Amino acid sequence: MELRELLLPIVANDYRLIDAYRPADGTPLLRTDVHALTGADDPQVTPEEAGQWRAVTSGRFALTVLDGDHFCLVPEAERVARVALDPEQHVPV
């Protein structure tokens, strides 16, 4: 079996979930910190939209806006790793 055949159903299910999931009324908030990352020029998720993640948690929220578009995580991989590993970089918004 090829890698593509293994991964394609997983990716397709992720997109179905993204498109269809809506939390039920009364769904409890997460009790953990949330740190959202987005690209400054992302045509799919603006910084304002990424900021809406703050509504899903009772913990701290941080937003990091990276240079680039929707695929900014690849060229910004070092910065993403630093943010993920260093709690001091999680500046609450």
Contacts in CASP RR format, 6 or more apart in sequence:
PFRMAT RR
TARGET T0000
AUTHOR 0000-0000-0000
METHOD contacts of the structure
MODEL  1
MELRELLLPIVANDYRLIDAYRPADGTPLLRTDVHALTGADDPQVTPEEA
GQWRAVTSGRFALTVLDGDHFCLVPEAERVARVALDPEQHVPV
29 56 0 8 1.000
29 57 0 8 1.000
29 58 0 8 1.000
29 59 0 8 1.000
30 56 0 8 1.000
30 57 0 8 1.000
30 58 0 8 1.000
30 59 0 8 1.000
31 57 0 8 1.000
31 58 0 8 1.000
31 59 0 8 1.000
32 57 0 8 1.000
32 59 0 8 1.000
33 57 0 8 1.000
33 59 0 8 1.000
33 60 0 8 1.000
33 61 0 8 1.000
33 62 0 8 1.000
33 90 0 8 1.000
34 53 0 8 1.000
34 54 0 8 1.000
34 56 0 8 1.000
34 57 0 8 1.000
34 59 0 8 1.000
34 60 0 8 1.000
34 61 0 8 1.000
34 62 0 8 1.000
35 61 0 8 1.000
35 62 0 8 1.000
35 63 0 8 1.000
35 64 0 8 1.000
35 83 0 8 1.000
35 84 0 8 1.000
35 90 0 8 1.000
36 50 0 8 1.000
36 51 0 8 1.000
36 53 0 8 1.000
36 61 0 8 1.000
36 62 0 8 1.000
36 63 0 8 1.000
36 64 0 8 1.000
37 50 0 8 1.000
37 63 0 8 1.000
37 64 0 8 1.000
37 65 0 8 1.000
37 66 0 8 1.000
37 72 0 8 1.000
37 73 0 8 1.000
37 80 0 8 1.000
37 83 0 8 1.000
38 45 0 8 1.000
38 46 0 8 1.000
38 47 0 8 1.000
38 49 0 8 1.000
38 50 0 8 1.000
38 63 0 8 1.000
38 64 0 8 1.000
38 65 0 8 1.000
38 66 0 8 1.000
38 72 0 8 1.000
39 45 0 8 1.000
39 47 0 8 1.000
39 65 0 8 1.000
39 66 0 8 1.000
39 67 0 8 1.000
39 68 0 8 1.000
39 69 0 8 1.000
39 70 0 8 1.000
39 72 0 8 1.000
40 47 0 8 1.000
40 65 0 8 1.000
40 66 0 8 1.000
40 67 0 8 1.000
40 68 0 8 1.000
40 72 0 8 1.000
41 67 0 8 1.000
41 68 0 8 1.000
41 69 0 8 1.000
42 68 0 8 1.000
42 69 0 8 1.000
42 70 0 8 1.000
42 72 0 8 1.000
43 69 0 8 1.000
43 70 0 8 1.000
44 70 0 8 1.000
45 70 0 8 1.000
47 63 0 8 1.000
47 65 0 8 1.000
50 63 0 8 1.000
50 65 0 8 1.000
51 61 0 8 1.000
51 63 0 8 1.000
51 93 0 8 1.000
53 61 0 8 1.000
53 63 0 8 1.000
54 61 0 8 1.000
54 63 0 8 1.000
54 93 0 8 1.000
60 90 0 8 1.000
60 92 0 8 1.000
61 92 0 8 1.000
61 93 0 8 1.000
62 90 0 8 1.000
62 91 0 8 1.000
62 92 0 8 1.000
62 93 0 8 1.000
63 93 0 8 1.000
64 83 0 8 1.000
64 89 0 8 1.000
66 72 0 8 1.000
66 73 0 8 1.000
66 76 0 8 1.000
66 79 0 8 1.000
66 80 0 8 1.000
67 75 0 8 1.000
67 76 0 8 1.000
68 75 0 8 1.000
68 76 0 8 1.000
73 80 0 8 1.000
82 89 0 8 1.000
83 89 0 8 1.000
83 90 0 8 1.000
END
